[in-house]
Every structure is written in structure tokens, then in C-alpha cells.
Amino acid sequence: MKKICIIWAGKFWLALYKTLDKSNEIVFASRTKKHKLNYIDFEDIKNYEYIFFCIPSNFLDERIKELSWLENKKILLTEKCFDLVEKDFVSNVVEKKLKTKNICFLSGPNISSEIIKWKICAYDLSSKNIVLSNEFKSLFLKKYIINTSTNIYQNQLSWIYKNIVSIWSGMVYALWLGENFRNYFISKSLEEFETLLSYFNFENKCDYATKIWDLFLSANSKKSRNFKFGYIIIKENLIDFKSFDETVEWLNNLNLLYEKISNSDLDFRIIKLIFEIIHERKFDKKYLKAKFENLF
């Protein structure tokens, strides 16, 4: 029996719990205890071999500081973001601050509400060490599709980028530019993502579940938080983003990604245009339609 501790906040943790093999010991550590689950105190996390970080980016650095004594554990990350303090991939920051190389990243095309209802889903598990990826795979129920690889950086970058594309897609849908253009735009984003991989000096080996399935799910489903956010921006002329009642970890990632590529001569027209639109806060439909229609 394996000993697993889920450190949670946000919404994804419960869906993740549903997919785990319950023959293992699974406990939870959280500052808020809203569910009838097996909770432990933070100091007791050290007794568990596998630590799952289900922590939104705005709480991540705070939690890492609290757990600085937590060395050499096997850690699964679910954060689809850059670290906001270090401006680096979360895996690099956790590796450095918690002094462990046993880090795995979970990604893939999943809507939490469906997983909670026991719908089938697929995950990509990636780490620098394929043995560790496969070890984490063994913790999940056999009914779920689990792919393993060493593409940990590519998959993190893909999750950051697909959230930006999903917001775009929601905007295009709200502007009534048509399904032909919207799906053409989504397919063109795959080309820009390959350019992004090249810019970061990563081989083009992003896992398919993360690169393609998750992109099309997030950019096409009205259940996607980012798609819904892009749609509401246009329909409600949403100038004050704080009024949006969903957790969307996109704005800081957009800013950081733009900061990293802004001086590049490579073609990043999608990233640059959405950055321009978001920061102008100019959501006039006629103006935006012209921007989108002349993009390619």
C-alpha cells in the first residue's frame, strides 16, 4: 500500500482523487476543511511518500515556504502556470526549493465536473525520469488512460499556452465570426506552439493528450473556464476581470509569456494580439472583428 497526501486548494483536487486507486492510503492537507475526508496536519505530510500539489499559482509560493523542510519526496504537480515569483516553470522552482528531483507533472484533456461523475478521462504524466512517471501511473485506477513520458517542460508550456488560446476561442465565438474561422484559428495555434517550443529550445515532443486533445477540449467546450471567460469578456464588455466568478489562472501567465517572447523576431501573433486586446481593455465588437479577421 502506497502513502499519498494531496495538498489542495481550488477545484481540481476532488476530480484527481476520484481517479486514484483507493487501495492506497490517501489523505489530505488543507487550510480549509470543507469535506468529510481524511485530513492531516501540515507537519504530518513528512510521513507520506507521494505528495500531490493541487495548489493555484497565487498560493504556490506560500505553500512551498511552509513546506521547505519537505525534501526528497516524490511530488506530482498539477499547476498549469509559471511560478509568479521566480518567473520559471513550476517544476524547476519546486525542484530547487524542496531539494528534490523526484518531480512529475500531470496534464491532459480533463473537465473536472465530468471526472467527478466517473466519466472516463486521459492524463499525461511527465518527468525527467520515465521510471518516476510510470511509478505515479501505478497510483491511478486502471480504467483511466494514463500516458507517460519525459516531456515535462513541453507539457507545462502547452498547458500555459492552451489557456490563452481557449480565451481567444471564447472571444471568437462571442463575436460570431463563425466555426470555420474559429477552428482554423485553433489549428493555427498549433503552429505557433511549435514556434514557442523552438524559442524555448525544447524538442517538439509534447504529449498528444496535452498538446492536441486538451487544446481542442479547452478551446471548444463551453464547460472550459477559459473559453467561458473569453466569451463573457465580449458579451458583457467585462472591463473588471475581478468580477468574473471563476478561478482563471491566465492573466499572470499571459503577462509572463509575453514578457519572455516580446523581443523575439519569431511569429507569435496570437500571443501578442491577445496581450494587446486584454491590456487595452477595448472590447468594441467592430474593432475586435477587424483585429481577428486580419490576424492571418
N, C-alpha and C positions, 0 to 999 in steps of 0.2 A: 504493500500500500504506500502510495506517494503522499507527501505532505505539501499541500498547496495553500497559499494565502493570497487572497485578492484584495489589493488596496484600491478602494473605489471611490469615485465621485462621478457625477454626470449620469448618462443613461445607458451606456453600452454594457456595463458590468453584468447586469442581470441576464442579458442575452448570452454573454460569454459563459456564464455559469451554467446555463441550460445545456450547452454543448459539451460540458466536461463529463468525464467518466466518474460517476458518483461512488464507485468502489474505492476511490481515493479519499483521503481526509481533506476536506475543503473548508476553509474558514475565511472570515472577512475582517478587515481592519478599516475603520472609517471614523471620521469625527462626528458624523451623523448616523444614527442607527434607526432607520425608518422601516426596516423589515424584520420579520421574525426569522433571523438567520443566526448562524453560529459566529458570534463576534469574539475577537480577542483584542487585548490592549496592544498598542504600537510596540512596546518593549518586548512583547512575546513573538513578534514577527521573526526574530532571530532563530526560533525553533523550527522554522519551515524551510524546506529546500527550494521550492519553486515559488517565486514571488511574481504576481501578475499586477502590473501597473495600469490601472484604468483611471487615469487622472487627467483632466483637462489641462491644457497648456498654462492657463493662468494660475494654477495651483502647483504645477510640477516642481518648480524650483524650491518652493516652500517645503514640499514633502521630501525632496531629496536632502535638504538640510537637516530635517528631522531624522532622516534615516542614514546619516553619514557613517554611522557605525556598522551598517549592514554591508559587509564586504564578502565577496566571493560567492554570493548566492546566484542561482540561475533565475534570470529575470526575463519576463515576457512583457514587451511594450505594446501598447495599443494606441499611443498618441499619434495622430496624423498631423504633425506640426513640426516646425522648427522650435528649438528651445529659445524662449524670448529674451533671456539674459545673455546667453553665450552666442546666440545667433548661429547655431550649429545644429546638425542633426541630433535628435534626442538620444539616439544610441551612443553617439560619441560623448555626449555630456554625462550620461549615466555611467558609461564605462570609466570615465575619468574620475567622477566624484564618488562613486561607490566602489571603485577599485576592483572591478570585475570585468572579465572578457566573456563571461557566460551570458550573453545578451541575445535575445531572439525578438523579432518584430512580427506582429500579426497584422495582416491586411487581407483585403478581398471584398467581394461584392455582397454586402450584407445590410439589410434593413432590420434594425433591432426588433421592431414590433412583430415581424414575421418569425424571427428566431424564437422569440418568447412563446409563440403559438406552435412551436415544434416544427416549423417548416424547414425543409432541407436547405442547406447553405454550403458555401465553399470558403475555405480560408487558404491564404498563403502564409507559411511560416518560414522566415528567412533569418539567417545569422551568418557570421563569418565562418562558422563551423557547421557543416552539414550534419554531423553527428548530434549536435545540440538541437538543431531543427527537428530531427527525427525523434529525439527524446521528448520534446514538447508535444510532438504529434501523438505520441503514445498516451498522453493525458486526456485526449478527446474521445468522445463516443465514436464507434466505428461507422455509424450511419452518416456522418458528415464527411464532405470531401476536403481532405487536407493535403495540400501540395507543399513540398519542402524545397528549399534552395539556399544558396549563399548570396542572394541578391538583396541584401539588407538595405543598402543605400539607394539602389534604384527603386525599391518598393516604397521607401519613405518619401522620396521625391515625387513618385507617382501619386501618392495619397494627397500630398500638398497641392499638386497641380490640378488633380481632378476636381477638387473642391472649387477651385477658381473657375474651371470650365463649366461646372454644374451651375454656378451662379449666372454665368453668361447664358447658358441654355435656358434658364428660367426667364431671363430678360427677353431673349428672342421669342420665347413662347408668348409672353405677355404683350409683345409688340406686334403680334400677328404677322410675323414675317414668313410663316409657313413651315411645314415639316420638311420640305425639300431642303430649304436653306439651313434649318436648324441641324439636321442630321449631316449635311455637308460640313457645316461648321464643326461638329463633334469629330468627324473623321479627320478634318484638317488639324484639329488639336493634337491628334496622334503624331502628326509630322512635327509639330512644334515641340512635343515632348521628346522626340528623338533628338532634336537640336539641343534641348535642355540637358539631356543625358551627356551629349558630346561636350557641352560647355562645362559641365562638372567633371569631365574626364572619366565618366562611367561607361563601361561597356553596355551595349544595348541588349541587356539580358533581363529586363524587368519581367516578372512573372505575369502570365496571361490573365490570371484571375484579377490581379491588381491593375494591370495596365489597360485591359480591354473590357472585361466583364464589369468591373467596378465603375469604370468610366461611363459606360453606357447605362448602367443601372442608375447611378447618381445623376447623370445628365438627362435622363428620360423619365424618371419616376417622380410623380407628384408627392410621394412619401419622403423623398430626399429633402433634408433640411436646407441644403444649399440651393437646390432647384427652387424650392418654395420661397426662399429668401430673395433670389433674383426676380422671381415673379412678383412678389409683394413690393419690391423696390419700385417697379414700374406702375403697377396697378394702383398703389396707394401713395405714389410720389414720396417714398419713405426717406426723408432727409435725416431724421434722427434714428440711427441704427439701433440705439439702445432700447427703443420701443419694441423691437422685434422680440417676441417671447420665446424664441428657440435658441439653444446654445449653438452658435455657429463660429467655429474656430478658423475663420478665413481671413479676417482683415489684417491681423498681425502677420500672418503667413504671406499674404499678398504684398504687404509692405516690405517684408524681408526678402522675398523672392525678387521683387522689383529692384531693391537695393543691390542685390547680387548681380543682376543682369543688365542694369540700366546703362552701363558704359560699353556694353558689348556691341559689336557690329553685326552679330548674328540676327536672324529674323525671329523676333519674339513679339510679333504684332498683337497677338491675343492678350498676352500678359500686360503689355504696355497700354493697350486701349482700355482694358477693364480698370487698370490703375488710374488712368486719366479720368474715366467716367465716374468712378467711385469718389475720387478726391475733388472733382469739380462739383459733385452733388447736383449735376444738371441733368434732370431726368425727363426733359421735354421729349415727347414721343417722336415728333417730326425730326428733331435734331438727332436722336439716337438711331432712328431708322436709317438716316443718311450715313451715320458712322458705321453701322453694321453692314449696310449694303455695299459700301465702298471698301470694306476691310480687305477683301481678297482680289 
